[in-house]
Amino acid sequence: MAVPVEAVALLGEHVALMGLTPERLRALPAFAPGSATAVQLDETLRLGIVRPFH
């Protein structure tokens, strides 16, 4: 599935999905490499770092 980068946070060595209900997660489209947007070399991706929540 294609998870939006806005829903991703780092949790130590793990990647956490934030703010996605099970229903919304199931509704995400399948990942298709040809449909992905390329990240430009000068683009910055910002990911959150979260504390353990379990």
PyRosetta script that sets phi, psi and omega in degrees:
from pyrosetta import init, pose_from_sequence

init()
pose = pose_from_sequence("MAVPVEAVALLGEHVALMGLTPERLRALPAFAPGSATAVQLDETLRLGIVRPFH")
pose.set_psi(1, 153.4)
pose.set_omega(1, -179.0)
pose.set_phi(2, -94.8)
pose.set_psi(2, 103.2)
pose.set_omega(2, -178.8)
pose.set_phi(3, -91.3)
pose.set_psi(3, 128.9)
pose.set_omega(3, 178.9)
pose.set_phi(4, -65.7)
pose.set_psi(4, 138.9)
pose.set_omega(4, -177.3)
pose.set_phi(5, -60.9)
pose.set_psi(5, -25.7)
pose.set_omega(5, 179.3)
pose.set_phi(6, -66.1)
pose.set_psi(6, -17.6)
pose.set_omega(6, -177.9)
pose.set_phi(7, -98.3)
pose.set_psi(7, 8.6)
pose.set_omega(7, -175.0)
pose.set_phi(8, -108.3)
pose.set_psi(8, 136.8)
pose.set_omega(8, 174.2)
pose.set_phi(9, -139.6)
pose.set_psi(9, 155.3)
pose.set_omega(9, 178.7)
pose.set_phi(10, -93.2)
pose.set_psi(10, 134.1)
pose.set_omega(10, 178.8)
pose.set_phi(11, -128.1)
pose.set_psi(11, 86.2)
pose.set_omega(11, -174.3)
pose.set_phi(12, 63.2)
pose.set_psi(12, -122.5)
pose.set_omega(12, 179.3)
pose.set_phi(13, -91.0)
pose.set_psi(13, 5.1)
pose.set_omega(13, -177.5)
pose.set_phi(14, -109.1)
pose.set_psi(14, 160.9)
pose.set_omega(14, 173.8)
pose.set_phi(15, -106.9)
pose.set_psi(15, 126.2)
pose.set_omega(15, -179.6)
pose.set_phi(16, -106.6)
pose.set_psi(16, 142.2)
pose.set_omega(16, 174.1)
pose.set_phi(17, -97.5)
pose.set_psi(17, 124.3)
pose.set_omega(17, -174.3)
pose.set_phi(18, -109.7)
pose.set_psi(18, 134.9)
pose.set_omega(18, 172.5)
pose.set_phi(19, 72.1)
pose.set_psi(19, 18.7)
pose.set_omega(19, 178.1)
pose.set_phi(20, -108.0)
pose.set_psi(20, 115.7)
pose.set_omega(20, 174.8)
pose.set_phi(21, -73.3)
pose.set_psi(21, 159.5)
pose.set_omega(21, 176.4)
pose.set_phi(22, -55.3)
pose.set_psi(22, -36.6)
pose.set_omega(22, 179.2)
pose.set_phi(23, -65.7)
pose.set_psi(23, -44.4)
pose.set_omega(23, -179.9)
pose.set_phi(24, -67.3)
pose.set_psi(24, -37.1)
pose.set_omega(24, 178.4)
pose.set_phi(25, -62.8)
pose.set_psi(25, -43.8)
pose.set_omega(25, 177.9)
pose.set_phi(26, -65.1)
pose.set_psi(26, -28.3)
pose.set_omega(26, -177.1)
pose.set_phi(27, -82.4)
pose.set_psi(27, -8.7)
pose.set_omega(27, 179.9)
pose.set_phi(28, -65.7)
pose.set_psi(28, 145.2)
pose.set_omega(28, 179.9)
pose.set_phi(29, -70.7)
pose.set_psi(29, 156.4)
pose.set_omega(29, 174.0)
pose.set_phi(30, -65.2)
pose.set_psi(30, 146.4)
pose.set_omega(30, 178.7)
pose.set_phi(31, -75.6)
pose.set_psi(31, 128.0)
pose.set_omega(31, 176.2)
pose.set_phi(32, -125.1)
pose.set_psi(32, 111.4)
pose.set_omega(32, -175.4)
pose.set_phi(33, -51.1)
pose.set_psi(33, -35.5)
pose.set_omega(33, -179.0)
pose.set_phi(34, -71.1)
pose.set_psi(34, -16.3)
pose.set_omega(34, -177.9)
pose.set_phi(35, -99.2)
pose.set_psi(35, -4.1)
pose.set_omega(35, -177.9)
pose.set_phi(36, -73.4)
pose.set_psi(36, 146.4)
pose.set_omega(36, 176.1)
pose.set_phi(37, -86.9)
pose.set_psi(37, 126.7)
pose.set_omega(37, 179.7)
pose.set_phi(38, -70.3)
pose.set_psi(38, 141.3)
pose.set_omega(38, 174.6)
pose.set_phi(39, -84.7)
pose.set_psi(39, 127.3)
pose.set_omega(39, -179.4)
pose.set_phi(40, -73.8)
pose.set_psi(40, 152.3)
pose.set_omega(40, -178.0)
pose.set_phi(41, -60.5)
pose.set_psi(41, -30.3)
pose.set_omega(41, -178.5)
pose.set_phi(42, -97.0)
pose.set_psi(42, 8.1)
pose.set_omega(42, -179.3)
pose.set_phi(43, -87.2)
pose.set_psi(43, 146.1)
pose.set_omega(43, 178.6)
pose.set_phi(44, -112.0)
pose.set_psi(44, 129.1)
pose.set_omega(44, 173.8)
pose.set_phi(45, -100.7)
pose.set_psi(45, 130.3)
pose.set_omega(45, 178.8)
pose.set_phi(46, -112.5)
pose.set_psi(46, 121.2)
pose.set_omega(46, 178.3)
pose.set_phi(47, -116.7)
pose.set_psi(47, 140.7)
pose.set_omega(47, 177.8)
pose.set_phi(48, -77.5)
pose.set_psi(48, 156.0)
pose.set_omega(48, 172.8)
pose.set_phi(49, -115.7)
pose.set_psi(49, 124.8)
pose.set_omega(49, -175.1)
pose.set_phi(50, -117.6)
pose.set_psi(50, 157.9)
pose.set_omega(50, 174.9)
pose.set_phi(51, -82.8)
pose.set_psi(51, 156.3)
pose.set_omega(51, 175.3)
pose.set_phi(52, -55.1)
pose.set_psi(52, 137.9)
pose.set_omega(52, -176.4)
pose.set_phi(53, -122.6)
pose.set_psi(53, 16.0)
pose.set_omega(53, 178.3)
pose.set_phi(54, -116.1)
pose.dump_pdb("model.pdb")
